[in-house]
């Protein structure tokens, strides 16, 4: 699944983990990677602008990602897992392995973890 049309040139405002999920915060939405298994991201920068966001089943991970992140091979036996690739223009980039993804509406504000969910 290519999420580029939705997230191209979008800034990642924050990342936090709660319980078993990893949450990526954007200006108008929050992407929840449910039952996160592992992730490897570059450092979070002053600017974190997405160039391309790709979503794959574990069986469909392209060879260039397997070469760049050889630890992905450790997860190939669980066919229910998915992989998110963050390819950035500036700042944070990397991959995450998880069971499911949901996207929720989000309004930037103050609250737990410095953010307030609109719902």
N, C-alpha and C positions, 0 to 999 in steps of 0.2 A: 504494500500500500504506500503510495507516495502522498505525503501530506504537505508537499512543497507549496501548492497553490494556496493553502490556508495559512501557512506559517512563514512563507518567504519574506524576508526583511522584518520579521517580528522579533522583538527583544524579549529574552528570557529575563524576567524581573527577579526571580528567586527560585530556589530549590530547597525542599525540606522533606524529611522522611518522618513518617509517623506509623507506628505499628509495623505493618508489612508492606507499606506503599511508599513509593517515591513520587513526589509531586513537583511538577514543573509549572511555575506561575508565569502567565503572560498578562498583558494589559486587560484583555476581555475574557480570558478562559484559564482554566487550570487543567492540565493533563495529568491524570492519575495513572501511574504504572502500578497495577495491583500485583501483590505477591512478588515483589522484586527479589530476584535471585542474586544479581551482581550487577555492578556498573563500573565503568571507568570513564571519567570525565577529566578534561583538562581543567586547570584552575578557573574559577569564576572571576571574571574581569569587570572593569568599570562598564564596558559595553559587551553585550553577549547577543549578537545579531545572527539569526538563523539564515543560512543560505538555502539549505535543503534539509528536510526532515523525512526520513524513510523508515518504514515499518515492514518487517519481514517475519515470516514463520522461521523457526530455527532451521528447517530444511532448505530454505530459499536464501540464506545469507550469502551474499556474493563473495567470491574468492578474495577480492581485495580487502574485505573486512576480516576474513579468516586469517589472512597474512598479517594484517596490522594488529589484530587482537587474537593471538593464537589460543588464549584461554577459552574462547568461545567453543572450541572443540569439546571441552568438558561438559557442555550442556546439550550436545547433539543427540544424546540418547532419549531425552524427554521431548517427545514430539509435540507436546502441548505448549511449549515455551515460544515466546516471540522476542524479537530484537528491535530496538529503536536505535537508529543512527542519527546523531545530530551533527550535521556538516555546517559549520559556521562561516560567516563572512568575517566576523571579528569575535574573539573571545571563546567562550565555552564550546567544546566539541567532544564527541565521544560516543559510546554505545552503552545500552542497558539491556539486560535480559530479565524478562518478567512473564507473568502468566496472562494478564489481560490489561486492557487499556480502556479508560473512559475519559471523556472530555466534558467538563462542567463549566457553566457560566461563572464568571469571576469578576468582582469589582474591587479594585485596589483600594485599600483602606487600612486602618489600624485595628489590630486584634491579636489573637494568638499567633505567635511566630511573626508578628509585625504585619499581618495581612488579615483581611476580613472577607470571607466568602459572601457573595451576593445572595446566595440562597439560604 
